[in-house]
Amino acid sequence: MDSINNYLRIGTEYYRICNEPFTYDTIRILRKWKKHLIIDDLGKDVANKISKFYGFCVCPSHSNYQQVINGYYNNYSKLSYEPKEGSWNTIEQLLKHIFNEQYNLGLDYLNLLWKEPKQKLPILCLVSKERETGKTTFLNLLKHLFETNVTLNTNEDFRSNFNSDWASKLLICIDETFLDKKEDSERIKNLSTSNYYKSEAKGKDKEEVEFIGKFVLCSNNEDSFIKIDANETRYWVRKIEPLEKQNPNLLEVLKSEIPAFAHFLENRKIESPKVSRMWFSPEQIYTNALQVLKLGNKTLIESEIRELLIENFEFFNVDELCYSSKDILDLLKTKNINSNSIYIAKVIQNEFNICIEKNSSYKFYNSNSSIQSNYPENDFINKKGRYFRFLKKDFVVEC
């Protein structure tokens, strides 16, 4: 039966508390409601009796939850279950599969989500070219553990300007991630360490809200699902192997173990001390999968420049080579690689961290026009201009 207790006025908007059916359970959700519909259903005098709040706040807690704080309505949802001691063997098996040799680190990550929900954490990425690995199952486990405080998004959801549906969430999970634009990675990087964010709903002005979100990305593209640079330390990338056995009832079993796992998290001590703003050190979360992603992010031009330099270092047997961006462009054209000197200069400066030299003379080595004498190190011409100095030790690994 409808009741006035189901309605709220938050700021200048009216809402109805709805218990909506989801798979395996019912979730409590706030839905916007028209004032005239409330009057139609409950009568004219009801408006003055509806609970009123100044606005929303985001105050996450899983052990000492408060719905109302200083007259503001907490937009972080209370969990529908209570932690209860018991067995969580199936969850343990899944977590050991996902985190493998970093299992205890994985438990610390989940522990921090439970006990320190405002703490900034690394961007967790689960990748595998193979199917049936348990990546999506892990996302669903997080969804059942933290319920409506987790949102499962698509790439398009993340890119949308309208973000009010996930701006207050604990976890923003993206399955089948393919965020191949530089602005995508910049947005995730900035959000992963930001305390505040501009929330925007359709038809409304932006408003600054406290941002507690952490990102979990899953992808079948191991080396190209997002753009990152060679020095990136915010990503925790794990390659996931296929599950040994497929259990069609796995999600249902995991759901039944949630209260016991929550009890475990409530009582477990976090093993890793805080050593960075994202709690863990880059060394702790480093994996080979991260290196694969970094190598996959090298652009074609960067790879071709690197290959060109290695070839010329080996051919001319010198410790340094000097080329202007125009020189590099001309050399690449002989390999049918098209670009422009401005972009090449940007790649050299940003990816190789090499600064351009002042206008002066330099030796230009070019194996394509070399007379290939017995002393190729002498095969150069003198040029003058602004150039980049490349050192052999930075490109050629000596055996």
N, C-alpha and C positions, 0 to 999 in steps of 0.2 A: 504493500500500500504506500502511495506517495505521502511524503511528510515534509514539513518545512525545514527539518534538519538536513534534508538532502540538497538544500540550496544555499548558495553563498554569494555575497557581493564582495568582489576583490577589486579595489580601486573603483573604477566606474563601470565594470562589467559584471554580469551575472553568470553564475555557473551552477551546474547540477552534478552532484556526486553520482556516478553511474558504476554499477558493478557489472562489467562486461565479460561475457564468456569467452575464454581462450582455450586452446587445446590443453587439456588436463586440469584446468582450474578457472577461477574467475578473478579478474583484476579490477581494482578500484581506480577509476579514471575520472578526471574533471572534464566536463563538456560545457562549452558555452551555451547559454540558454537565454532566450528572449524574455524580457520582463513581462510582456503582455501575456505570454504563454503561462508563466507562473501564476499570474492573476486569474487567467482563465481556469486553471486547474485548482487553485487553492483559495481564490477569493481576493477581493480588493484590499482587505486590511493586512494582507500577509507581508507586504513590502517592508514595513517598519520592524517586522519581527525576524527578518532574515539576518544571519550573522554577517557582520561587516568587517573588512580588513583594509588597511592602508594600501597594500600591494603584495607582491610576491617577494620572497627571499629564497636563497638556496643554502640550507644548512644541513649537510648530509650527516647521518649517524645511523649505525646499525645496532647500537647497544643502549643509547640514551636519547632516543628520538623525541623531538618536540614538534608538534604540528603548527603551533602558533608561537612566534617569537617577537616580543615588543609590538604587538598589533599587526604583524605581517604574517601572511600565510606561507608556510614552508612548501616550496615547489618540489622539494625532494620527497619522494614517496616512502611512506612507512612500509616495511616488508610485511607480507600477509601471514608469515609463519614465524614460529619461535624456534630458536636453536634448541636442539635436543640431542643428548648423548646417544650415540648409536654407531652402527657400521656404515662406512662409506667406501667399501672395497672397490666398487665399480668406478667411482669417481677417481680413486687413487690410481687404478690401472690406466684410465684415460690420461690423467695428468702425467704419469710416468712415460706414457707414449708420446705426449706432446712435448714435454720438457727434457726427457731422457737424461743426459749427463748433467743437465742444469735443473734437475728436479727440485732441489732445495731452494734454488733461486726462484723457481716458479712458484713454490709455496710462499716464499717471502713476498713476491709480487701480489698474489691473491690475499695474503695477510694484510698488506698495506692498503689494498682496496677496501678491505673490511674494517680495519682499525683506524686507518689514516686516510679517509676518502678524499681529503683536500690535497694530499701530497702529489706532486708532479712525478710522473713515472715515464719510463721509456716507451716509445711507440713500438708495440709488440706486433710482429709480422710473422704469420705462419704461411709457408710457401711449399709448393710441391707440384711438379708437372703431372704426377700420378693422381688417380681418383681414389675415393674411399679411404682417405687418410685420417679422418676424424677432425679436420679443421672446422667444418661447419658445426659438427657436434659440440666442439669446444665453445663456439659462440653461443649455441643454444644452452649450454651449461651455465655460462655467464648470465644469460637472459633469465634463467630460472633462479639463479642465486640472488641476483639483484633486481629482478622483476622489471617494473616500468622505469627503473633508473638506468636501464640499458636500452639503447636504440640500435636496431639492425638496419643499416642504410645501404643504398646503392651508390654508385659513383655519381649519378645525377643528383641524388639527394644532397650529397656533400657539396657539389658544385653550385647548387641553387643559392640565390641570394636570400631566400626565405629560410631561415635556420632556427626559428623559435621552437620548433618541435624537438631539437636536439641540443640547444644551447645550454640547458640546465642538467644534462644527463651526466652520470658518472662515467659511462663507457659509450663511446661511439664506435660501433663495429661495422666494418665494410667487408662484405663477402664478394668474391670475384673482383677484387680490386684491380683497376687499371687506370691509375691517375698519372697519365703520361705528360701532362703539361707542367711547366716549371712553376706556374702559379699555384698548382695543386700542392706540390711539395712545400712551397714556401708557406702556404696557409696552414698546413698540418704542423710544420716546424714551429711556426709562431704560436699556434694554439697550444701546442704541447707544453710550452713554458709560460703561457700567459695566465694571469690571475683574473682578467676581465675581458669581456667580449661584447661586441655590438650585436644584440639580438634583433632580428627583423622578422615581423609577421606581415603577411600580405595585407595591403591597405592601411598599414600603421607605420608610424615613425620608428626609427631605430632607437633602442634603449640599451644602455650599458648594464650588463649583468655580471655577477660573479661567475667565473668559468672554472669548473672542477673537472672537466672532461679529460679522459684518457682514450687513446686510440688503439684499436686492435684491427689489423688488416689481414685478410686472407686472400691468397692469389694462387693461380696455377702458372703464372709467369714468374719464374724464379729470378730472372735477371733484368726485368724491365717493367715491373708493375708500378714503379714510382721513380721520379727523378731525384737522385741524391748526389752529392759531390764526394770527392775522395776523402775529405776530412770529417765527414758526418759521424757523430757519436750518439745521436738520439735514438737510433733504430736498434731494436733487438730482433734480429731476423733468425727464425728457426726453420730449417727444412724438415718436413714431416714425412715419414715413411707410411706406406699403406698399413692399415690395421690387419693383424694376422687373421682375425675372425670377424665376420660381420654378424651383428646381433640386431634383428629387426625391431626388438623391443628396448634397445639400448637407452634411448632418450627417456622412456618411461621409468626405467630402473634408476637412471641418474637423478631424475626428478624426485623419486621417493627417498633418495639419500641426502637431499639438500639440507634438511634440518640438522642431520648428524654432521655434515661437513661444515656447516655454519658454526656449530658448537666447537668443532675442532679449531676453526680459525679464531674464534672468540678466545680460546684458551692457549693457543700456540704462541710462543715467543718468537718474534722476528729475529732471525739469526744474523742477517747482514746489517752492519752499522751504516748510518747515512754518511756517504762520502761525496755526494754531489747534489746539485739542485734537483736531479731526477733520481735521487737516493743511491742508485748503483753507479759504480765506476764504469767507464767505457770498456775496460779490460774484463770486467765481470760478465758483461752482456755480449762480448765479441764472439762471433761465430764465423765459420767458413762461408755460411750462406750470406752473411753481410758482405764479405769480400766478393762473392759472385755477383751480388747486386751492384756493387761499386764498379766492378769491371764491365758489367753489362751497360752501365750508364755512360761509359766513355763514348763520345760522339765519333762518327765516321772520320771527321776531319782530325780530331785529336789522335785517333788510332793511326791514321795515314801519316800525320806529321811525325809521330813517334817511330813508325816503321821506317820512314825516310831517313831520319836522323841515325837510327841504328845501322842502316845500310851504309851510310856515308862515313860513320865512325869506323866501321869495320874495313871499308874499302880504302880510306885514306890513312888509317892508322894514326890519327891525331887525338889529342886530349880535349880539344875544344873545336867547335864549329860556330861560325858567325853568319847569320842570315837575317835579312830584313823580312818583313811580312810579305813584301812583293816578291822577294827571292823564293820564299816558301810557296807562294801562289804559283809562280812559274814552274817550279819543280813538280808540284802536284798536278799541274795541267798535263805534264808529260805522261802521267798515269791515268789520264782522263778523269781526274777529280776536279770538279768545279766548285769554286767558293769565291770569296773576295778578301782583299788584304785587311780590311777593317775587322772582319770576323776572325780571321786567322790571328791577328794581333790580340784580340780578346781571348781566344782560346789559349794562346801561349801565356798570357798574363794571368788568367784565372785558373787554368788547369795545371800549368807547369810552374806557376809562381815565379816566372822570370820577368824581370823588369827590362824595359827598353833602354839601350845605351844612348849616350849623347851622340850628336852628329860627329862622326870621326871615320878614319880609314879602318877597313877590316879585310881579311882574306876570304874570298868567296870560293868554296870548293863545290864542284859539280861533277859527279861521276858520269852523268849523261853526256857531257862534252869533253871528258878527260881524254887525253892522248894515250892513257893507260901505259905509261912508261914503267920502268923498273922501280921508280920512286914516286908512286902516286901521291905521297904526302906533299910533293912539290907542285902538284897540278892545281893551281889556284890563280885567280886574278884579283888584283887589288880594286876594291870599291870604296866609295865614301857615302855615308848616310847614317841614318838611325837604324840600329840593328839589335838583334837579340843574341846573347852569348849562351850557347848550349855546352854543358860539360859532359864528357863521356861517362864519368862515374855515375851520373844521374840517369843514364839510359841503357848502358851496357853492363850486364852482370858478368864479372870476371869469374871464370871457373878455377 
